């Protein structure tokens, strides 16, 4: 088919980096190019469950202590509310996300598709800032908590001393080196780390339950402490305002849907536009993870409240940041306690690996495509090093304190869940308007209520711990500032992904233009009268013999995109050629691109003589502006990236309009 014919990029090869560092960086994997990535091996959902679990279940290392610090005697009640919100809110939300973003892109991709244009881009950047907060703090907080377990262990203490900050930095450095070398077989390693950790937790919690049954006065003391806060309804209301501080217990759902490409579906999924089998198995994974975590959260919160003295779980106490490990040492001895410590250290470190994978998938998927990140961010090696630098800065800023980082962590988690709930609500409303089915309307109302609950949770968390939103705002500010600078710097790239022909005639006429056979004249006015006048003007004032190719660029409405595919229609008119280009996002970049493909004898560019500042702003935002000067600037940049033998330059004439 003629309209399926595509033209190659005019830049066939780029100059090799001159420095050793440059060659090392650009010989890594392209994270935004599926052809350079290994084909995903799929696994049964119950194996991928553990990959989600290293992020989700690892919070048991510090969640019971966080609950005690936040709620004291009411921590079991606040945890019960957290579990209810998880099962009735977060789980249904991400079950819907799995059905709408089965490529593993999550809620951010849903919102991007629902909200096109600059508003959608800015919203995505803000969500990337919150997601970066979530993933970065996951790495730094998990490493810090692993360091606490190492320092507090009697056997390890003689080797590591009190250097928790240095240990945290060392763990982050090892994580970085592992990813620089190449991190594979994540699913198998996750199961090796996660399954023993869950079993050890069940053993420790079972031993502690036995201890409580032997000392039932502990339950009566707990009831006395609860009576101070009031009756049942009063306790529920108070706990409702406290449970947002326990939001770390919902941290694994975004990871769950991002792992969808690894989940085995059914044979029918290969030929179906919507992989129902994979979606069904992902929902099983999410449900199983939520149920396991709910049981462990409720049990650990109740047991910790019964058995851990207040002076021990406070800052500086023996149980601070490691409540279950404290109970393992206290009731099962040094050997079992040490085994539990090593298992906890392993899963906390692997949680950092899961977060690193999340960032490596998230940032290259959006930022370079938006033109809001430099090209090198698409390569794994420089991005890994950048993440490591950010991790070091965050660790030093918080002095590797677990509790100090939990506020920012909770803020990132809650914003992502809230954005998922809002995305699902908008999708259901759109579907109801399209098909009129009342079940979609009922679902829409339900998820609006879920969104309200998570909005309250987020607001309450921000009020109680404003440091979290401050830190997240810093991340967002850095993301948006770097995006704006990158968009400015990359604005002179060609910004075209591909070119296809509108019909067979266009493909044939195109071949007649290529290779120093025509004079190219871009024009804003696409009428035949305007072309005739321009032809007379050019032939009168310039020595031009041969065919003129008039190029008209038609812009799309959504010019917030950075790259766009073009469709070209070519036709003859009065011994000249008319080239209509459709689907462009920037006039100057498109003209430069077409010029590189055609390689004309000469290129005539018009100058408007309007205010250059306003022209520059119009160009950056809408792709319009002082076209002539911008085309020349873009061509110079394009030529600089080409080999000398590939660089064929036309004569360029600047004409006053």
Secondary structure, DSSP 8 states (H G I E B T S, - for coil): -GGG-EE--S-------SSHHHHHHHTS-BTT-GGGS-----B-HHHHHHHHHHHHGGGGGTHHHHHHHHHGGGHHHHHHHHHHHIIIIIHHHHHHHHHH-TTTTHHHHHHHHHS-HHHHHHHHHHHHHHHHHHHHHHHHHHHHHHHHHHHH-HHHHHHHTT-HHHHHHHHHHHHHHHHHH----HHHHHHHHHHHHHHHHHHHHHHHHHHHHH-THHHHHHHHHHHTT-SHHHHHHHHHHHGGGGGGGGTTHHHHHHTGGGB---GGGGG-SS-HHHHHHHHHHHHHHHHHHHHHHHHHHHHHHHHS-HHHHSTTSTTTT-HHHHHHHHHHHHHHHHHHHHHHHHHHHHHHHHHHHHHHHHHHHHTTTTT-S-GGGGBHHHHHHHHHHHHHHHHHHHTT-HHHHHHHHHHHHHHHHHHHHHHHHHHHHHHHHHH--HHHHHHHHHHHHHHHHHHHHHHHHHHH-HHHHHHHHHHHHHHHHHHHHHHHHGGGS--EEEEEESSHHHHHHHHHHTTT-EEEEE-S--SHHHHHHHHHHHHHHS---SEEEEEEEEE-S-TT-S-EEEEEEEEEETTEEEEEEEEES-HHHHHHHHHHHH--SEEEEEE----HHHHHHHHHHHS-S-HHHHHHHHHHHHHHTS-GGG----EEEEEE-
